[in-house]
Amino acid sequence: MIAHHLQYLPLSVIGTRYLVNVHLIRFTATPGRPCDTSPPGYIKTGKKYIATHLLARCGAHGGEVVITNNDKHEMDRFTMREAGECYVFDDDRIWHMLTPVQYWRAISMPTVTRWRSICSQRAGNP
């Protein structure tokens, strides 16, 4: 999955190194108590590119993805329903959030960060 998405991203010059992480996340609600997302509300992750793949879900309420531009004007709103559905975005260009989940939902979330920026941050440089 990751290699498939990387080939479509404008990752600059050939030979530039990137750090790719994969997060496996499961949101689980209990009867009468939706699961808040973490963190709640509109967020930026600080990663250059993010892909979210729906692995599985049970139930039909909540879990709506909301995407806005940097001025927080809504651009899109959708719910992933089928295993394998995904979306990819440039974190610099948007804010995103997930509404509270009233079922369970499992996703994989590969993130891409330019290698140099990670090394600089770890060395204490901006």
TIMAR-334107 format. One record per residue (C-alpha): residue number from 0; residue in one letter; x, y, z. Coordinates in nm, 3 decimals. Example, Ala and Ser with C-alpha at 12.3 -4.5 7.8 and 13.67 -1.06 7.14 Angstrom:
<recs>
<rec><k>0</k><r>a</r><xx>1.230</xx><yy>-0.450</yy><zz>0.780</zz></rec>
<rec><k>1</k><r>s</r><xx>1.367</xx><yy>-0.106</yy><zz>0.714</zz></rec>
</recs>
This chain:
<recs>
<rec><k>0</k><r>m</r><xx>0.000</xx><yy>0.000</yy><zz>0.000</zz></rec>
<rec><k>1</k><r>i</r><xx>0.271</xx><yy>0.246</yy><zz>0.098</zz></rec>
<rec><k>2</k><r>a</r><xx>0.473</xx><yy>0.198</yy><zz>-0.222</zz></rec>
<rec><k>3</k><r>h</r><xx>0.156</xx><yy>0.248</yy><zz>-0.427</zz></rec>
<rec><k>4</k><r>h</r><xx>0.087</xx><yy>0.588</yy><zz>-0.269</zz></rec>
<rec><k>5</k><r>l</r><xx>0.448</xx><yy>0.706</yy><zz>-0.271</zz></rec>
<rec><k>6</k><r>q</r><xx>0.465</xx><yy>0.680</yy><zz>-0.649</zz></rec>
<rec><k>7</k><r>y</r><xx>0.186</xx><yy>0.940</yy><zz>-0.683</zz></rec>
<rec><k>8</k><r>l</r><xx>0.321</xx><yy>1.199</yy><zz>-0.437</zz></rec>
<rec><k>9</k><r>p</r><xx>0.531</xx><yy>1.495</yy><zz>-0.552</zz></rec>
<rec><k>10</k><r>l</r><xx>0.827</xx><yy>1.401</yy><zz>-0.333</zz></rec>
<rec><k>11</k><r>s</r><xx>1.073</xx><yy>1.646</yy><zz>-0.494</zz></rec>
<rec><k>12</k><r>v</r><xx>1.413</xx><yy>1.539</yy><zz>-0.623</zz></rec>
<rec><k>13</k><r>i</r><xx>1.508</xx><yy>1.177</yy><zz>-0.684</zz></rec>
<rec><k>14</k><r>g</r><xx>1.742</xx><yy>1.068</yy><zz>-0.409</zz></rec>
<rec><k>15</k><r>t</r><xx>1.578</xx><yy>1.277</yy><zz>-0.134</zz></rec>
<rec><k>16</k><r>r</r><xx>1.536</xx><yy>1.060</yy><zz>0.174</zz></rec>
<rec><k>17</k><r>y</r><xx>1.208</xx><yy>1.033</yy><zz>0.362</zz></rec>
<rec><k>18</k><r>l</r><xx>1.105</xx><yy>0.874</yy><zz>0.687</zz></rec>
<rec><k>19</k><r>v</r><xx>0.788</xx><yy>0.664</yy><zz>0.647</zz></rec>
<rec><k>20</k><r>n</r><xx>0.598</xx><yy>0.555</yy><zz>0.960</zz></rec>
<rec><k>21</k><r>v</r><xx>0.288</xx><yy>0.339</yy><zz>0.975</zz></rec>
<rec><k>22</k><r>h</r><xx>0.039</xx><yy>0.376</yy><zz>1.258</zz></rec>
<rec><k>23</k><r>l</r><xx>-0.229</xx><yy>0.112</yy><zz>1.323</zz></rec>
<rec><k>24</k><r>i</r><xx>-0.523</xx><yy>0.269</yy><zz>1.505</zz></rec>
<rec><k>25</k><r>r</r><xx>-0.849</xx><yy>0.124</yy><zz>1.630</zz></rec>
<rec><k>26</k><r>f</r><xx>-1.126</xx><yy>0.350</yy><zz>1.762</zz></rec>
<rec><k>27</k><r>t</r><xx>-1.373</xx><yy>0.160</yy><zz>1.980</zz></rec>
<rec><k>28</k><r>a</r><xx>-1.695</xx><yy>0.294</yy><zz>2.132</zz></rec>
<rec><k>29</k><r>t</r><xx>-1.904</xx><yy>0.141</yy><zz>2.408</zz></rec>
<rec><k>30</k><r>p</r><xx>-2.286</xx><yy>0.127</yy><zz>2.403</zz></rec>
<rec><k>31</k><r>g</r><xx>-2.421</xx><yy>0.479</yy><zz>2.453</zz></rec>
<rec><k>32</k><r>r</r><xx>-2.075</xx><yy>0.637</yy><zz>2.461</zz></rec>
<rec><k>33</k><r>p</r><xx>-1.909</xx><yy>0.738</yy><zz>2.132</zz></rec>
<rec><k>34</k><r>c</r><xx>-1.532</xx><yy>0.716</yy><zz>2.108</zz></rec>
<rec><k>35</k><r>d</r><xx>-1.368</xx><yy>1.058</yy><zz>2.083</zz></rec>
<rec><k>36</k><r>t</r><xx>-1.087</xx><yy>1.079</yy><zz>1.835</zz></rec>
<rec><k>37</k><r>s</r><xx>-0.736</xx><yy>1.157</yy><zz>1.947</zz></rec>
<rec><k>38</k><r>p</r><xx>-0.674</xx><yy>1.444</yy><zz>1.943</zz></rec>
<rec><k>39</k><r>p</r><xx>-1.030</xx><yy>1.581</yy><zz>1.904</zz></rec>
<rec><k>40</k><r>g</r><xx>-1.112</xx><yy>1.866</yy><zz>1.667</zz></rec>
<rec><k>41</k><r>y</r><xx>-0.926</xx><yy>1.996</yy><zz>1.364</zz></rec>
<rec><k>42</k><r>i</r><xx>-0.559</xx><yy>1.900</yy><zz>1.358</zz></rec>
<rec><k>43</k><r>k</r><xx>-0.237</xx><yy>1.910</yy><zz>1.161</zz></rec>
<rec><k>44</k><r>t</r><xx>-0.005</xx><yy>1.618</yy><zz>1.225</zz></rec>
<rec><k>45</k><r>g</r><xx>0.319</xx><yy>1.787</yy><zz>1.131</zz></rec>
<rec><k>46</k><r>k</r><xx>0.395</xx><yy>1.517</yy><zz>0.871</zz></rec>
<rec><k>47</k><r>k</r><xx>0.428</xx><yy>1.611</yy><zz>0.504</zz></rec>
<rec><k>48</k><r>y</r><xx>0.192</xx><yy>1.350</yy><zz>0.359</zz></rec>
<rec><k>49</k><r>i</r><xx>-0.064</xx><yy>1.129</yy><zz>0.530</zz></rec>
<rec><k>50</k><r>a</r><xx>-0.259</xx><yy>0.835</yy><zz>0.391</zz></rec>
<rec><k>51</k><r>t</r><xx>-0.545</xx><yy>0.673</yy><zz>0.580</zz></rec>
<rec><k>52</k><r>h</r><xx>-0.662</xx><yy>0.324</yy><zz>0.482</zz></rec>
<rec><k>53</k><r>l</r><xx>-0.977</xx><yy>0.174</yy><zz>0.627</zz></rec>
<rec><k>54</k><r>l</r><xx>-0.898</xx><yy>-0.179</yy><zz>0.740</zz></rec>
<rec><k>55</k><r>a</r><xx>-1.237</xx><yy>-0.264</yy><zz>0.892</zz></rec>
<rec><k>56</k><r>r</r><xx>-1.539</xx><yy>-0.110</yy><zz>1.062</zz></rec>
<rec><k>57</k><r>c</r><xx>-1.854</xx><yy>-0.224</yy><zz>1.237</zz></rec>
<rec><k>58</k><r>g</r><xx>-2.163</xx><yy>-0.007</yy><zz>1.269</zz></rec>
<rec><k>59</k><r>a</r><xx>-2.280</xx><yy>0.292</yy><zz>1.074</zz></rec>
<rec><k>60</k><r>h</r><xx>-2.264</xx><yy>0.608</yy><zz>1.287</zz></rec>
<rec><k>61</k><r>g</r><xx>-1.995</xx><yy>0.873</yy><zz>1.315</zz></rec>
<rec><k>62</k><r>g</r><xx>-1.641</xx><yy>0.847</yy><zz>1.190</zz></rec>
<rec><k>63</k><r>e</r><xx>-1.693</xx><yy>1.120</yy><zz>0.930</zz></rec>
<rec><k>64</k><r>v</r><xx>-1.372</xx><yy>1.274</yy><zz>0.792</zz></rec>
<rec><k>65</k><r>v</r><xx>-1.390</xx><yy>1.654</yy><zz>0.759</zz></rec>
<rec><k>66</k><r>i</r><xx>-1.123</xx><yy>1.839</yy><zz>0.558</zz></rec>
<rec><k>67</k><r>t</r><xx>-1.078</xx><yy>2.219</yy><zz>0.548</zz></rec>
<rec><k>68</k><r>n</r><xx>-0.831</xx><yy>2.453</yy><zz>0.385</zz></rec>
<rec><k>69</k><r>n</r><xx>-0.585</xx><yy>2.648</yy><zz>0.602</zz></rec>
<rec><k>70</k><r>d</r><xx>-0.849</xx><yy>2.920</yy><zz>0.656</zz></rec>
<rec><k>71</k><r>k</r><xx>-1.074</xx><yy>2.646</yy><zz>0.804</zz></rec>
<rec><k>72</k><r>h</r><xx>-1.330</xx><yy>2.662</yy><zz>0.520</zz></rec>
<rec><k>73</k><r>e</r><xx>-1.472</xx><yy>2.314</yy><zz>0.467</zz></rec>
<rec><k>74</k><r>m</r><xx>-1.357</xx><yy>2.150</yy><zz>0.145</zz></rec>
<rec><k>75</k><r>d</r><xx>-1.485</xx><yy>1.794</yy><zz>0.184</zz></rec>
<rec><k>76</k><r>r</r><xx>-1.672</xx><yy>1.564</yy><zz>0.421</zz></rec>
<rec><k>77</k><r>f</r><xx>-1.707</xx><yy>1.188</yy><zz>0.380</zz></rec>
<rec><k>78</k><r>t</r><xx>-1.725</xx><yy>0.855</yy><zz>0.561</zz></rec>
<rec><k>79</k><r>m</r><xx>-1.510</xx><yy>0.560</yy><zz>0.458</zz></rec>
<rec><k>80</k><r>r</r><xx>-1.733</xx><yy>0.251</yy><zz>0.458</zz></rec>
<rec><k>81</k><r>e</r><xx>-1.552</xx><yy>-0.026</yy><zz>0.269</zz></rec>
<rec><k>82</k><r>a</r><xx>-1.228</xx><yy>-0.199</yy><zz>0.367</zz></rec>
<rec><k>83</k><r>g</r><xx>-0.953</xx><yy>-0.071</yy><zz>0.139</zz></rec>
<rec><k>84</k><r>e</r><xx>-1.094</xx><yy>0.280</yy><zz>0.095</zz></rec>
<rec><k>85</k><r>c</r><xx>-0.833</xx><yy>0.546</yy><zz>0.151</zz></rec>
<rec><k>86</k><r>y</r><xx>-0.744</xx><yy>0.911</yy><zz>0.119</zz></rec>
<rec><k>87</k><r>v</r><xx>-0.407</xx><yy>1.087</yy><zz>0.094</zz></rec>
<rec><k>88</k><r>f</r><xx>-0.337</xx><yy>1.453</yy><zz>0.170</zz></rec>
<rec><k>89</k><r>d</r><xx>-0.063</xx><yy>1.712</yy><zz>0.211</zz></rec>
<rec><k>90</k><r>d</r><xx>-0.075</xx><yy>1.818</yy><zz>0.577</zz></rec>
<rec><k>91</k><r>d</r><xx>0.074</xx><yy>2.161</yy><zz>0.495</zz></rec>
<rec><k>92</k><r>r</r><xx>-0.231</xx><yy>2.248</yy><zz>0.285</zz></rec>
<rec><k>93</k><r>i</r><xx>-0.525</xx><yy>2.132</yy><zz>0.498</zz></rec>
<rec><k>94</k><r>w</r><xx>-0.671</xx><yy>2.079</yy><zz>0.847</zz></rec>
<rec><k>95</k><r>h</r><xx>-0.860</xx><yy>1.755</yy><zz>0.913</zz></rec>
<rec><k>96</k><r>m</r><xx>-1.070</xx><yy>1.589</yy><zz>1.181</zz></rec>
<rec><k>97</k><r>l</r><xx>-1.273</xx><yy>1.276</yy><zz>1.249</zz></rec>
<rec><k>98</k><r>t</r><xx>-1.614</xx><yy>1.302</yy><zz>1.414</zz></rec>
<rec><k>99</k><r>p</r><xx>-1.674</xx><yy>1.080</yy><zz>1.722</zz></rec>
<rec><k>100</k><r>v</r><xx>-1.706</xx><yy>0.712</yy><zz>1.637</zz></rec>
<rec><k>101</k><r>q</r><xx>-2.018</xx><yy>0.520</yy><zz>1.744</zz></rec>
<rec><k>102</k><r>y</r><xx>-1.886</xx><yy>0.178</yy><zz>1.647</zz></rec>
<rec><k>103</k><r>w</r><xx>-1.538</xx><yy>0.049</yy><zz>1.598</zz></rec>
<rec><k>104</k><r>r</r><xx>-1.305</xx><yy>0.144</yy><zz>1.315</zz></rec>
<rec><k>105</k><r>a</r><xx>-0.954</xx><yy>0.019</yy><zz>1.237</zz></rec>
<rec><k>106</k><r>i</r><xx>-0.717</xx><yy>0.210</yy><zz>1.009</zz></rec>
<rec><k>107</k><r>s</r><xx>-0.357</xx><yy>0.209</yy><zz>0.896</zz></rec>
<rec><k>108</k><r>m</r><xx>-0.201</xx><yy>0.552</yy><zz>0.861</zz></rec>
<rec><k>109</k><r>p</r><xx>0.131</xx><yy>0.580</yy><zz>0.677</zz></rec>
<rec><k>110</k><r>t</r><xx>0.299</xx><yy>0.920</yy><zz>0.722</zz></rec>
<rec><k>111</k><r>v</r><xx>0.587</xx><yy>1.067</yy><zz>0.520</zz></rec>
<rec><k>112</k><r>t</r><xx>0.837</xx><yy>1.322</yy><zz>0.653</zz></rec>
<rec><k>113</k><r>r</r><xx>1.147</xx><yy>1.450</yy><zz>0.479</zz></rec>
<rec><k>114</k><r>w</r><xx>1.447</xx><yy>1.280</yy><zz>0.641</zz></rec>
<rec><k>115</k><r>r</r><xx>1.654</xx><yy>1.597</yy><zz>0.681</zz></rec>
<rec><k>116</k><r>s</r><xx>1.382</xx><yy>1.772</yy><zz>0.879</zz></rec>
<rec><k>117</k><r>i</r><xx>1.364</xx><yy>1.478</yy><zz>1.124</zz></rec>
<rec><k>118</k><r>c</r><xx>1.742</xx><yy>1.472</yy><zz>1.171</zz></rec>
<rec><k>119</k><r>s</r><xx>1.751</xx><yy>1.850</yy><zz>1.223</zz></rec>
<rec><k>120</k><r>q</r><xx>1.470</xx><yy>1.838</yy><zz>1.480</zz></rec>
<rec><k>121</k><r>r</r><xx>1.643</xx><yy>1.563</yy><zz>1.676</zz></rec>
<rec><k>122</k><r>a</r><xx>1.965</xx><yy>1.771</yy><zz>1.676</zz></rec>
<rec><k>123</k><r>g</r><xx>1.769</xx><yy>2.067</yy><zz>1.816</zz></rec>
<rec><k>124</k><r>n</r><xx>1.766</xx><yy>2.268</yy><zz>1.490</zz></rec>
<rec><k>125</k><r>p</r><xx>1.442</xx><yy>2.412</yy><zz>1.345</zz></rec>
</recs>
